[in-house]
Amino acid sequence: MTIELHDLAHEFPEHKDKLHALKLENAHFVHLKSQYDDVNHQIRLFEEGVKVASDEHLEALKKQRLHLKDQIAAMLAA
């Protein structure tokens, strides 16, 4: 099974420079990115079988990741 990459560089390849600039200049973005990276890492551990989670827990994490991604996308669009 191939696991899809969801890090921000893969999610927003067209915004590489803006991602870097926001990381250096915007504390709120840094906080959102940190949360996104943490949730994404947890999901990846479950998907790779390193950890076990209920379907409900995994879905909740995926919804959280999507919510964070939406907030980041809004910052990139601004």
N, CA, C and O of each residue as an XYZ file, in Angstrom:
312
protein
N       0.833     -1.169      0.000
C       0.000      0.000      0.000
C       0.888      1.245      0.000
O       1.791      1.371      0.827
N       0.632      2.140     -0.909
C       1.370      3.386     -0.986
C       0.663      4.424     -0.122
O      -0.547      4.623     -0.221
N       1.441      5.072      0.716
C       0.884      6.091      1.587
C       1.148      7.458      0.966
O       2.282      7.815      0.648
N       0.072      8.198      0.809
C       0.143      9.516      0.193
C       0.805     10.508      1.151
O       0.532     10.498      2.352
N       1.666     11.355      0.617
C       2.328     12.366      1.430
C       1.428     13.588      1.576
O       0.854     14.075      0.602
N       1.317     14.073      2.813
C       0.461     15.228      3.071
C       1.212     16.372      3.739
O       0.588     17.273      4.299
N       2.535     16.351      3.691
C       3.258     17.485      4.255
C       2.953     18.718      3.408
O       2.526     18.606      2.259
N       3.176     19.877      3.984
C       2.775     21.117      3.307
C       3.500     21.336      1.989
O       2.932     21.927      1.071
N       4.726     20.879      1.874
C       5.465     21.021      0.616
C       4.778     20.253     -0.511
O       4.795     20.688     -1.662
N       4.172     19.108     -0.177
C       3.452     18.330     -1.195
C       2.030     18.852     -1.408
O       1.489     18.758     -2.510
N       1.441     19.391     -0.371
C       0.071     19.911     -0.479
C       0.027     21.231     -1.256
O      -0.928     21.500     -1.985
N       1.073     22.048     -1.092
C       1.103     23.371     -1.728
C       2.425     23.603     -2.457
O       3.146     24.541     -2.116
N       2.762     22.786     -3.444
C       4.065     22.950     -4.106
C       4.208     24.295     -4.823
O       5.320     24.797     -4.987
N       3.097     24.870     -5.242
C       3.141     26.147     -5.956
C       3.396     27.325     -5.007
O       3.642     28.443     -5.461
N       3.338     27.081     -3.703
C       3.519     28.144     -2.711
C       4.781     27.937     -1.871
O       4.846     28.374     -0.722
N       5.760     27.283     -2.436
C       6.990     26.981     -1.697
C       7.613     28.240     -1.084
O       7.966     28.249      0.096
N       7.745     29.284     -1.874
C       8.374     30.514     -1.388
C       7.525     31.203     -0.316
O       8.053     31.714      0.671
N       6.214     31.209     -0.521
C       5.331     31.853      0.458
C       5.306     31.060      1.764
O       5.258     31.654      2.841
N       5.338     29.732      1.684
C       5.412     28.915      2.896
C       6.660     29.270      3.698
O       6.605     29.419      4.919
N       7.767     29.401      3.008
C       9.024     29.738      3.672
C       8.949     31.128      4.311
O       9.373     31.313      5.451
N       8.414     32.090      3.583
C       8.302     33.449      4.105
C       7.389     33.495      5.328
O       7.715     34.151      6.317
N       6.252     32.809      5.269
C       5.338     32.790      6.409
C       5.993     32.143      7.628
O       5.789     32.578      8.761
N       6.774     31.111      7.381
C       7.466     30.430      8.483
C       8.421     31.384      9.199
O       8.614     31.283     10.411
N       9.008     32.295      8.457
C       9.965     33.237      9.037
C       9.295     34.464      9.654
O       9.847     35.078     10.567
N       8.109     34.822      9.161
C       7.523     36.115      9.511
C       6.230     36.056     10.326
O       5.820     37.077     10.878
N       5.584     34.915     10.419
C       4.248     34.882     10.988
C       4.157     33.813     12.081
O       4.168     32.616     11.793
N       4.068     34.258     13.329
C       4.021     33.335     14.469
C       2.769     32.456     14.435
O       2.828     31.284     14.808
N       1.643     33.009     13.992
C       0.416     32.209     13.909
C       0.583     31.081     12.885
O       0.161     29.949     13.124
N       1.192     31.398     11.763
C       1.448     30.364     10.762
C       2.349     29.266     11.338
O       2.096     28.079     11.131
N       3.385     29.661     12.053
C       4.302     28.686     12.652
C       3.531     27.762     13.594
O       3.771     26.554     13.619
N       2.609     28.331     14.367
C       1.791     27.526     15.277
C       0.895     26.550     14.498
O       0.819     25.368     14.833
N       0.222     27.053     13.464
C      -0.638     26.181     12.641
C       0.178     25.082     11.968
O      -0.247     23.927     11.925
N       1.334     25.437     11.449
C       2.200     24.455     10.784
C       2.648     23.384     11.770
O       2.678     22.201     11.430
N       2.990     23.784     12.973
C       3.411     22.828     13.992
C       2.278     21.860     14.323
O       2.496     20.653     14.422
N       1.071     22.393     14.492
C      -0.087     21.537     14.751
C      -0.329     20.596     13.572
O      -0.554     19.400     13.758
N      -0.281     21.146     12.362
C      -0.498     20.345     11.154
C       0.529     19.214     11.077
O       0.174     18.062     10.827
N       1.788     19.545     11.290
C       2.849     18.537     11.216
C       2.655     17.448     12.265
O       2.867     16.269     11.980
N       2.252     17.833     13.482
C       2.017     16.851     14.550
C       0.882     15.899     14.194
O       1.016     14.682     14.326
N      -0.236     16.460     13.741
C      -1.392     15.632     13.374
C      -1.048     14.753     12.182
O      -1.396     13.572     12.161
N      -0.376     15.310     11.206
C       0.013     14.546     10.023
C       0.929     13.383     10.404
O       0.800     12.281      9.870
N       1.847     13.634     11.324
C       2.761     12.573     11.784
C       1.976     11.457     12.482
O       2.234     10.276     12.247
N       1.027     11.826     13.332
C       0.208     10.816     14.015
C      -0.550      9.959     13.006
O      -0.589      8.734     13.127
N      -1.148     10.603     12.019
C      -1.905      9.872     10.992
C      -0.985      8.912     10.252
O      -1.348      7.762     10.007
N       0.182      9.377      9.903
C       1.135      8.541      9.163
C       1.526      7.304      9.970
O       1.636      6.214      9.410
N       1.738      7.458     11.279
C       2.066      6.304     12.123
C       0.946      5.270     12.099
O       1.207      4.068     12.052
N      -0.300      5.735     12.130
C      -1.434      4.805     12.074
C      -1.530      4.154     10.696
O      -1.767      2.950     10.596
N      -1.350      4.933      9.645
C      -1.462      4.396      8.287
C      -0.342      3.405      7.979
O      -0.549      2.457      7.221
N       0.836      3.611      8.554
C       1.959      2.697      8.324
C       1.895      1.466      9.233
O       2.694      0.542      9.084
N       0.950      1.455     10.169
C       0.815      0.312     11.058
C       1.756      0.330     12.245
O       1.855     -0.660     12.969
N       2.456      1.449     12.461
C       3.366      1.563     13.605
C       2.547      1.648     14.887
O       2.944      1.111     15.921
N       1.404      2.324     14.815
C       0.474      2.438     15.933
C      -0.901      1.986     15.456
O      -1.170      1.922     14.256
N      -1.759      1.676     16.412
C      -3.108      1.230     16.100
C      -4.104      2.253     16.636
O      -3.970      2.746     17.755
N      -5.102      2.558     15.814
C      -6.154      3.490     16.222
C      -7.491      2.987     15.685
O      -7.553      2.268     14.688
N      -8.545      3.384     16.368
C      -9.877      3.062     15.864
C     -10.129      3.884     14.603
O      -9.492      4.913     14.377
N     -11.057      3.416     13.800
C     -11.416      4.158     12.592
C     -11.924      5.556     12.942
O     -11.644      6.525     12.235
N     -12.675      5.648     14.042
C     -13.225      6.929     14.465
C     -12.107      7.907     14.835
O     -12.161      9.080     14.469
N     -11.106      7.429     15.554
C      -9.990      8.289     15.952
C      -9.201      8.754     14.728
O      -8.837      9.926     14.629
N      -8.943      7.847     13.810
C      -8.214      8.200     12.596
C      -8.999      9.222     11.772
O      -8.419     10.171     11.246
N     -10.296      9.035     11.661
C     -11.124      9.988     10.921
C     -11.120     11.357     11.596
O     -11.079     12.383     10.917
N     -11.162     11.379     12.925
C     -11.123     12.651     13.656
C      -9.799     13.370     13.395
O      -9.782     14.588     13.221
N      -8.705     12.636     13.367
C      -7.404     13.236     13.080
C      -7.362     13.778     11.651
O      -6.828     14.860     11.408
N      -7.922     13.028     10.717
C      -7.941     13.486      9.331
C      -8.779     14.747      9.169
O      -8.429     15.627      8.384
N      -9.887     14.842      9.908
C     -10.708     16.058      9.858
C      -9.951     17.229     10.468
O     -10.034     18.352      9.972
N      -9.215     16.968     11.542
C      -8.407     18.020     12.161
C      -7.329     18.504     11.190
O      -7.089     19.705     11.068
N      -6.677     17.552     10.497
C      -5.655     17.917      9.519
C      -6.268     18.763      8.400
O      -5.667     19.748      7.970
N      -7.429     18.392      7.937
C      -8.097     19.142      6.875
C      -8.449     20.559      7.340
O      -8.284     21.522      6.590
N      -8.926     20.679      8.562
C      -9.260     21.998      9.105
C      -8.009     22.879      9.175
O      -8.052     24.052      8.803
N      -6.904     22.318      9.647
C      -5.648     23.067      9.705
C      -5.164     23.439      8.300
O      -4.680     24.547      8.070
N      -5.304     22.498      7.374
C      -4.895     22.759      5.990
C      -5.723     23.894      5.388
O      -5.189     24.727      4.656
N      -7.011     23.931      5.688
C      -7.869     25.002      5.194
C      -7.430     26.358      5.738
O      -7.432     27.352      5.011
N      -7.056     26.398      7.009
C      -6.583     27.656      7.603
C      -5.270     28.103      6.950
O      -5.069     29.288      6.683
N      -4.392     27.147      6.700
C      -3.115     27.461      6.053
C      -3.356     27.924      4.612
O      -2.718     28.869      4.149
N      -4.260     27.271      3.919
C      -4.568     27.662      2.535
C      -5.119     29.089      2.494
O      -4.813     29.849      1.575
N      -5.921     29.445      3.479
C      -6.459     30.812      3.539
C      -5.326     31.817      3.735
O      -5.343     32.891      3.134
N      -4.353     31.484      4.559
C      -3.215     32.374      4.770
C      -2.400     32.510      3.485
O      -1.916     33.597      3.169
N      -2.247     31.427      2.753
C      -1.496     31.463      1.501
C      -2.226     32.288      0.443
O      -1.597     32.940     -0.391
N      -3.534     32.255      0.484
C      -4.336     32.991     -0.506
C      -4.390     34.487     -0.210
O      -4.651     35.295     -1.101
N      -4.143     34.848      1.045
C      -4.247     36.264      1.442
C      -3.109     37.088      0.852
O      -3.039     38.296      1.082
